[in-house]
Structure formats: C-alpha cells, structure tokens
Amino acid sequence: MTDSTIPTARLGDDGPEVGVQGLGCMGMSFAYGPTDTDASRATLERALELGVTLYDTADAYGAGENERFLAPFFRAHREEVVVATKFALSIPPEDPTRRIIRNDAPYIREAVEASLRRLDLDVIDLYYMHRRDVNVPIEETVGVMADLVREGKVKHLGLSEVTGEELRAAQAVHPIAAVQSEWSLFSRDIEAGVVPAARELGVALVPYSPLGRGFLTGSFANADQDLTDGDFRRQQPRFTGDNAAANAALLAPVRTVAEAHGATLGQIALAWVQQRARVHGLPVIPIPGTRKPTRVEENTGATRIVLTEDELSLLEPIAEKVAGDRYADMTFTSAGRE
C-alpha cells in the first residue's frame, strides 16, 4: 500500500472540503470495551497524515469524555481538521445508562456551550442534531441551530437519522451541509428517501458504521461469544444468536471480491460505500471508527479500490438478506419514520 493521501470532497454546496473518508472517534472512549489512549492518540495523528480531516464525535459519547479526549489533538491541529460533534441525547444524572432525546431550544443552547468548553474551541465546524425529537418541529430545532451559526458558535449544520421529508423541511430553514446515517452493505434503508433528497438539495452523506460495526470485517462472528461484556454490540439484534450466524454467511461474496483485489473484507465494504458517491451522484464521506493506526492505513487504502460492475452486482443482494434490525428500537432512526 502506498502512503499517498486520500482525495477530498465537499460537505454540502457551501461546506468545508474534507478528506473523502473521515474518522469516527466514538470508540476511543465509549461503547466498544476497553480502550488504549496512547494507541488512540497515534491513530488520530496517523489519520491526519493520510489526509483524513473530518473527525466525528458527540457529547453523548462517554458523557462528554470523548470530546475531552479529542480536545488536545484538535487544538494542536486546529487549522487542519474539521471538527464535527452532536447534541440531542441527554443523559440524566440519576441514570447514566439512559438517553433522552431533546431538540428544544434551551437544551440546544446548553449543549453547544458545554461542547465548546469540553473541546476547548471557539467554534464548532459541523454541528449535528444527533437524533430527532418528533415532539419538536424540525423547523424550530434548525432555527435554533441557525441562530448558533449567526452567533459564531457553529460554522455548518448537520442532521443525523432524518427522513427525506425532514431534510427538506430543515433545508428550507437553513442550509444543511451533511446528513449522517448508517449506510453499509448491511444497511441500505436510506437509499429510498434520504439519499434522493440529499442529492436534490446538494447535501453530503456521511455514513456511520460503514463496516457494520466491525461485523463486515469478519473481526467477530457472534457478539455474545466474541465481545466483552461492556461492548454495546451485544445489544444489537443482528449480531447475536441465530441472526449472527445467518449474517456471517452473507460475507461469502465480500470474501470473493476481497481475494480478487488482494484486499481485506473491510476494504471492500468501505470501497462499496465510497462508490455510492458515483452510483447516486452526491458526496459520500464515510466515517469508519478505529483505535489503531494500522486500521486507519487499511481503511484509507479502500479509497483506491474501484469495484467493477460485476463485483457490485455480486454484492448487491446482501442487504436484503440481513437478519435483524440495526437497533433493538428503530423508532429513533429515519427508517422508523419513513
């Protein structure tokens, strides 16, 4: 593998230009079991060397710990990186395992100030609504977010897990640079409504979990048996029990394509996501998460793999055969409201 940097793409019509692959930072301090801070810091630096400039976090990741962890790296490279964080998942003090979705104005203002403090920044480059509170009109939520732009606290706006119609309603209030939703060989529900709306409106897609939370890499086959007790993938239906066994069998064509390219399964899964940009005609910047420099090297290598039409056809049927939902509760996803 060469050490050349990755290409770039723009987030929305007027958003920043970023590396065509970003980095999901959640796992560096949350959700995937024990962490190694030294390895995570090295991963951040290596990613930047390879042209990764979009770094994704959220206030809910470790109850703010992920933002605090990333702050020194962001300060050291402020002119080189695009910082994305999110609000909406409020954590009640009496029960840190719970998440309450809030999109109301007082909460948004409280959340942005807290994120700015933890990140030690004057302005957030890309500020996402993490999840949609259906009890608050999206026009009202985006109106408050737009005020943050006017006040200089935020540069660009993003939305996560919204429907196509919700995106259109939001765009009518203020330009949206990016929509973040799950998109992978295993999860393609956004192609029905969200992707066409984003293409129509000039909004970039930022796929999270493009590696199916690691399942598409073959790194584990059953969450109950292979992952630690603190790993949240043990709570996701498609990675446990009979679903896990059925889904593991779906990796066979990914292995076939990987062997043809001398690549890993993960690289083929990422190459497929990267090529959604050409297939659907819009910017696509996936944010695979990792805590290892070698994995960043592997992941960015996928940007140089071009799958043939025959290979894309071989991979095409996978998603419709996947057993189990991506969350135990799908009501807070765009698919749950489409």
RODO-2510 file (C-alpha; in nm, 4 decimals, decimal comma):
residues 338
     n   res          X          Y          Z
     1     m     0,0000     0,0000     0,0000
     2     t     0,1237     0,3469    -0,0867
     3     d     0,1337     0,6270     0,1652
     4     s    -0,0411     0,8833    -0,0564
     5     t    -0,3157     1,0935     0,0928
     6     i    -0,6801     1,0385     0,0129
     7     p    -0,8882     1,2538    -0,2247
     8     t    -1,1217     1,5246    -0,0964
     9     a    -1,4920     1,6089    -0,1229
    10     r    -1,7088     1,8974    -0,0094
    11     l    -1,9675     1,8838     0,2674
    12     g    -2,2701     2,0418     0,1028
    13     d    -2,2710     2,3217    -0,1503
    14     d    -2,1004     2,5698     0,0844
    15     g    -1,9406     2,3430     0,3445
    16     p    -1,5739     2,2654     0,4053
    17     e    -1,3643     2,0432     0,1818
    18     v    -1,2557     1,7317     0,3695
    19     g    -1,0830     1,4038     0,3063
    20     v    -1,3206     1,1670     0,1277
    21     q    -1,3051     0,9435     0,4340
    22     g    -1,3415     1,0725     0,7894
    23     l    -1,2765     0,9158     1,1285
    24     g    -1,5412     0,8122     1,3782
    25     c    -1,3931     0,8703     1,7221
    26     m    -1,6638     0,7276     1,9498
    27     g    -1,4860     0,4003     2,0202
    28     m    -1,1795     0,5775     2,1546
    29     s    -1,3590     0,6322     2,4837
    30     f    -1,7003     0,4678     2,4622
    31     a    -1,9118     0,1676     2,3581
    32     y    -1,6585    -0,0889     2,2338
    33     g    -1,4997    -0,2130     2,5535
    34     p    -1,1511    -0,1360     2,6940
    35     t    -0,9549     0,1417     2,5243
    36     d    -0,5877     0,2308     2,4827
    37     t    -0,5438     0,6081     2,4917
    38     d    -0,1890     0,6032     2,3542
    39     a    -0,2971     0,3938     2,0550
    40     s    -0,5964     0,6195     2,0009
    41     r    -0,3781     0,9314     2,0010
    42     a    -0,1449     0,7673     1,7495
    43     t    -0,4481     0,6793     1,5385
    44     l    -0,5604     1,0412     1,5257
    45     e    -0,2161     1,1571     1,4127
    46     r    -0,1806     0,8829     1,1526
    47     a    -0,5229     0,9590     1,0115
    48     l    -0,4274     1,3230     0,9598
    49     e    -0,1046     1,2208     0,7873
    50     l    -0,3128     1,0172     0,5413
    51     g    -0,5467     1,3056     0,4591
    52     v    -0,8319     1,2339     0,6990
    53     t    -0,9557     1,5756     0,8093
    54     l    -1,3156     1,5168     0,9302
    55     y    -1,3225     1,3950     1,2910
    56     d    -1,6570     1,2908     1,4346
    57     t    -1,7626     1,2886     1,7996
    58     a    -2,0704     1,3685     2,0104
    59     d    -2,1487     1,4978     2,3561
    60     a    -2,3160     1,1653     2,4432
    61     y    -2,0034     0,9562     2,3779
    62     g    -1,8865     0,8737     2,7263
    63     a    -2,0938     1,1603     2,8699
    64     g    -1,8541     1,4162     2,7226
    65     e    -1,5351     1,2166     2,7751
    66     n    -1,4795     1,1662     2,4026
    67     e    -1,4882     1,5407     2,3386
    68     r    -1,2429     1,5990     2,6256
    69     f    -1,0104     1,3288     2,4947
    70     l    -1,0045     1,4798     2,1459
    71     a    -0,9545     1,8399     2,2569
    72     p    -0,5698     1,8403     2,2690
    73     f    -0,5474     1,6901     1,9197
    74     f    -0,7913     1,9450     1,7814
    75     r    -0,6036     2,2338     1,9438
    76     a    -0,2725     2,1118     1,8043
    77     h    -0,4125     2,0854     1,4501
    78     r    -0,6903     2,3443     1,4521
    79     e    -0,6274     2,4739     1,1004
    80     e    -0,6038     2,1253     0,9514
    81     v    -0,9089     1,9485     1,0929
    82     v    -1,2859     1,9793     1,0635
    83     v    -1,4475     1,9115     1,3996
    84     a    -1,7940     1,7549     1,3998
    85     t    -1,9919     1,6985     1,7166
    86     k    -2,3585     1,6466     1,8047
    87     f    -2,6365     1,7245     2,0506
    88     a    -2,9734     1,5652     2,1339
    89     l    -2,9017     1,2649     2,3568
    90     s    -2,9418     1,3993     2,7079
    91     i    -2,8029     1,1804     2,9875
    92     p    -2,9995     1,2044     3,3141
    93     p    -2,7625     1,2307     3,6152
    94     e    -2,9576     0,9721     3,8100
    95     d    -2,9175     0,7069     3,5363
    96     p    -2,6112     0,7398     3,3099
    97     t    -2,7236     0,4389     3,1038
    98     r    -3,0316     0,6249     2,9741
    99     r    -3,0594     0,8631     2,6798
   100     i    -3,3418     1,1153     2,6449
   101     i    -3,3825     1,2768     2,3034
   102     r    -3,4116     1,6553     2,3279
   103     n    -3,4319     1,9084     2,0448
   104     d    -3,5711     2,2053     2,2403
   105     a    -3,4036     2,5460     2,2300
   106     p    -3,2867     2,5664     2,5946
   107     y    -3,1232     2,2250     2,5705
   108     i    -2,9515     2,3016     2,2396
   109     r    -2,8020     2,6205     2,3798
   110     e    -2,6863     2,4406     2,6922
   111     a    -2,5390     2,1574     2,4857
   112     v    -2,3404     2,3739     2,2442
   113     e    -2,1808     2,5715     2,5271
   114     a    -2,0862     2,2502     2,7067
   115     s    -1,9339     2,1015     2,3903
   116     l    -1,7348     2,4185     2,3227
   117     r    -1,5937     2,4022     2,6758
   118     r    -1,5007     2,0351     2,6555
   119     l    -1,3485     2,0714     2,3093
   120     d    -1,1739     2,3940     2,4142
   121     l    -1,2800     2,5594     2,0887
   122     d    -1,4273     2,8961     1,9948
   123     v    -1,6407     2,7485     1,7177
   124     i    -1,7610     2,4024     1,6083
   125     d    -1,7105     2,3347     1,2379
   126     l    -2,0057     2,0983     1,1899
   127     y    -2,2833     2,0692     1,4487
   128     y    -2,5301     1,7829     1,4145
   129     m    -2,8717     1,7138     1,5584
   130     h    -2,7893     1,3606     1,6735
   131     r    -3,1458     1,2261     1,6857
   132     r    -3,4895     1,3667     1,6091
   133     d    -3,7380     1,4539     1,8809
   134     v    -4,0680     1,4215     1,6933
   135     n    -4,2423     1,6369     1,9546
   136     v    -4,0439     1,9426     1,8433
   137     p    -4,0954     2,0708     1,4866
   138     i    -3,7729     2,0260     1,2952
   139     e    -3,8073     2,3812     1,1632
   140     e    -3,7903     2,5038     1,5230
   141     t    -3,4825     2,2948     1,6027
   142     v    -3,2967     2,4025     1,2893
   143     g    -3,3992     2,7615     1,3570
   144     v    -3,2124     2,7493     1,6867
   145     m    -2,9157     2,5838     1,5175
   146     a    -2,9167     2,8591     1,2552
   147     d    -2,9004     3,1153     1,5357
   148     l    -2,5828     2,9433     1,6570
   149     v    -2,4305     2,9954     1,3122
   150     r    -2,5231     3,3636     1,3156
   151     e    -2,3744     3,3965     1,6644
   152     g    -2,0440     3,2438     1,5504
   153     k    -2,0615     2,9366     1,7731
   154     v    -2,1077     2,6958     1,4812
   155     k    -1,9978     2,7128     1,1159
   156     h    -2,2109     2,4485     0,9431
   157     l    -2,5161     2,2386     1,0289
   158     g    -2,5769     1,8659     1,0048
   159     l    -2,8582     1,6233     1,0832
   160     s    -2,8433     1,2578     1,1787
   161     e    -3,1051     0,9881     1,1155
   162     v    -3,3603     1,2166     0,9484
   163     t    -3,6057     1,1227     0,6757
   164     g    -3,6029     1,2758     0,3303
   165     e    -3,9007     1,4958     0,4141
   166     e    -3,7420     1,6084     0,7401
   167     l    -3,4285     1,7028     0,5489
   168     r    -3,6307     1,9085     0,3018
   169     a    -3,8088     2,0885     0,5857
   170     a    -3,4769     2,1621     0,7558
   171     q    -3,3117     2,2874     0,4372
   172     a    -3,5941     2,5370     0,3923
   173     v    -3,4845     2,6992     0,7200
   174     h    -3,1047     2,6908     0,6822
   175     p    -2,8542     2,5170     0,4517
   176     i    -2,7629     2,1699     0,5746
   177     a    -2,4088     2,0587     0,4953
   178     a    -2,4365     1,6898     0,5804
   179     v    -2,6705     1,4115     0,6817
   180     q    -2,5213     1,1355     0,8923
   181     s    -2,6936     0,7972     0,8767
   182     e    -2,5973     0,4332     0,8863
   183     w    -2,5085     0,3131     0,5357
   184     s    -2,3261    -0,0080     0,4527
   185     l    -2,3560    -0,3377     0,2686
   186     f    -2,5835    -0,4418     0,5571
   187     s    -2,7869    -0,1181     0,5965
   188     r    -2,9341     0,0494     0,2894
   189     d    -3,2712     0,1852     0,4046
   190     i    -3,1664     0,5478     0,3449
   191     e    -3,1466     0,4877    -0,0297
   192     a    -3,5261     0,5041    -0,0598
   193     g    -3,5848     0,8608     0,0591
   194     v    -3,2880     1,0233     0,2305
   195     v    -3,0300     0,9816    -0,0450
   196     p    -3,2527     1,1227    -0,3246
   197     a    -3,3412     1,4211    -0,1054
   198     a    -2,9760     1,4859    -0,0212
   199     r    -2,8784     1,4677    -0,3882
   200     e    -3,1604     1,7062    -0,4822
   201     l    -3,0643     1,9575    -0,2118
   202     g    -2,6853     1,9436    -0,2503
   203     v    -2,6274     1,7808     0,0898
   204     a    -2,3401     1,5403     0,1576
   205     l    -2,3971     1,1956     0,3079
   206     v    -2,1754     1,0947     0,5992
   207     p    -2,2273     0,7198     0,6541
   208     y    -2,1621     0,5988     1,0070
   209     s    -2,0895     0,2319     1,0791
   210     p    -1,9874     0,1703     0,7150
   211     l    -1,8182    -0,1502     0,8374
   212     g    -2,1335    -0,2760     1,0082
   213     r    -1,9767    -0,2027     1,3481
   214     g    -1,6908    -0,4344     1,2585
   215     f    -1,9049    -0,7298     1,1531
   216     l    -1,8294    -0,6725     0,7844
   217     t    -1,4573    -0,7027     0,8554
   218     g    -1,5004    -1,0556     0,9909
   219     s    -1,3417    -0,9491     1,3194
   220     f    -1,6230    -1,1132     1,5166
   221     a    -1,8992    -1,3561     1,4271
   222     n    -2,1225    -1,3505     1,7351
   223     a    -2,1313    -1,0585     1,9781
   224     d    -2,2378    -1,2731     2,2746
   225     q    -1,9435    -1,5082     2,2318
   226     d    -1,6713    -1,2843     2,0887
   227     l    -1,7092    -0,9433     2,2557
   228     t    -1,6590    -0,8162     2,6106
   229     d    -1,9488    -0,7515     2,8476
   230     g    -1,9226    -0,3733     2,8077
   231     d    -1,9499    -0,3803     2,4283
   232     f    -2,2818    -0,2319     2,3149
   233     r    -2,2914    -0,4528     2,0039
   234     r    -2,4097    -0,7310     2,2346
   235     q    -2,7408    -0,5413     2,2478
   236     q    -2,7898    -0,5227     1,8715
   237     p    -3,0162    -0,7878     1,7172
   238     r    -2,8212    -0,8645     1,4027
   239     f    -2,5017    -0,9576     1,5891
   240     t    -2,6394    -1,2175     1,8302
   241     g    -2,7991    -1,5623     1,8250
   242     d    -2,9339    -1,7074     1,5016
   243     n    -2,9167    -1,3661     1,3345
   244     a    -2,5394    -1,3543     1,3785
   245     a    -2,4933    -1,6957     1,2185
   246     a    -2,7172    -1,6057     0,9232
   247     n    -2,5407    -1,2736     0,8702
   248     a    -2,1923    -1,4229     0,8926
   249     a    -2,2819    -1,6405     0,5948
   250     l    -2,3567    -1,3256     0,3928
   251     l    -1,9871    -1,2328     0,3957
   252     a    -1,9013    -1,5000     0,1379
   253     p    -1,9289    -1,2688    -0,1676
   254     v    -1,7329    -0,9994     0,0175
   255     r    -1,4531    -1,2519     0,0647
   256     t    -1,4650    -1,3405    -0,3046
   257     v    -1,4244    -0,9782    -0,4083
   258     a    -1,1566    -0,9171    -0,1463
   259     e    -0,9485    -1,2080    -0,2770
   260     a    -0,9712    -1,0688    -0,6298
   261     h    -0,8285    -0,7348    -0,5138
   262     g    -0,5784    -0,8693    -0,2619
   263     a    -0,7717    -0,6649    -0,0068
   264     t    -0,9370    -0,7176     0,3296
   265     l    -1,3096    -0,7632     0,3793
   266     g    -1,3248    -0,4236     0,5453
   267     q    -1,1620    -0,2536     0,2483
   268     i    -1,4198    -0,3996     0,0125
   269     a    -1,7046    -0,2925     0,2408
   270     l    -1,5609     0,0611     0,2516
   271     a    -1,4915     0,0701    -0,1219
   272     w    -1,8579    -0,0179    -0,1791
   273     v    -1,9679     0,2749     0,0396
   274     q    -1,7209     0,5140    -0,1234
   275     q    -1,8583     0,4202    -0,4672
   276     r    -2,2101     0,5177    -0,3581
   277     a    -2,0951     0,8708    -0,4475
   278     r    -2,0739     0,7751    -0,8138
   279     v    -2,3785     0,5495    -0,8072
   280     h    -2,6063     0,8120    -0,6507
   281     g    -2,4395     1,1334    -0,7641
   282     l    -2,3633     1,3059    -0,4345
   283     p    -2,0670     1,3498    -0,1962
   284     v    -2,0244     1,0488     0,0354
   285     i    -1,7764     1,0719     0,3240
   286     p    -1,7911     0,7604     0,5437
   287     i    -1,6548     0,7787     0,8983
   288     p    -1,5274     0,4324     0,9924
   289     g    -1,4187     0,4171     1,3534
   290     t    -1,0980     0,2613     1,4782
   291     r    -0,8468     0,2895     1,7610
   292     k    -0,5441     0,1538     1,5734
   293     p    -0,3116     0,3333     1,3286
   294     t    -0,2810     0,0196     1,1158
   295     r    -0,6584     0,0107     1,0722
   296     v    -0,6600     0,3730     0,9543
   297     e    -0,3997     0,2784     0,6958
   298     e    -0,6159    -0,0146     0,5887
   299     n    -0,9342     0,1909     0,5791
   300     t    -0,7918     0,4788     0,3777
   301     g    -0,6456     0,2249     0,1366
   302     a    -1,0033     0,1409     0,0427
   303     t    -1,0380     0,4800    -0,1276
   304     r    -0,8053     0,3487    -0,4003
   305     i    -1,0083     0,0340    -0,4720
   306     v    -1,2535     0,0527    -0,7627
   307     l    -1,5083    -0,2261    -0,7764
   308     t    -1,6210    -0,3488    -1,1169
   309     e    -1,9852    -0,3627    -1,2221
   310     d    -1,9748    -0,7420    -1,1882
   311     e    -1,8392    -0,7106    -0,8341
   312     l    -2,1035    -0,4549    -0,7420
   313     s    -2,3682    -0,6918    -0,8772
   314     l    -2,2293    -0,9726    -0,6626
   315     l    -2,2549    -0,7545    -0,3515
   316     e    -2,5948    -0,6056    -0,4379
   317     p    -2,8230    -0,8720    -0,2790
   318     i    -2,6552    -0,8749     0,0624
   319     a    -2,8589    -0,6054     0,2384
   320     e    -3,1993    -0,7545     0,1641
   321     k    -3,0911    -1,0835     0,3245
   322     v    -2,9670    -0,9374     0,6539
   323     a    -3,1356    -1,0863     0,9617
   324     g    -3,2330    -0,8491     1,2452
   325     d    -3,2673    -0,4720     1,2756
   326     r    -2,9681    -0,2488     1,3270
   327     y    -3,1070    -0,1389     1,6651
   328     a    -3,3373    -0,3140     1,9093
   329     d    -3,5513     0,0034     1,8983
   330     m    -3,5764     0,1501     1,5489
   331     t    -3,8212     0,4270     1,6376
   332     f    -3,5460     0,6889     1,6666
   333     t    -3,3985     0,6099     1,3221
   334     s    -3,5065     0,7567     0,9898
   335     a    -3,6213     0,4098     0,8806
   336     g    -3,8561     0,4008     1,1773
   337     r    -4,0330     0,7153     1,0488
   338     e    -4,0216     0,6755     0,6704
***
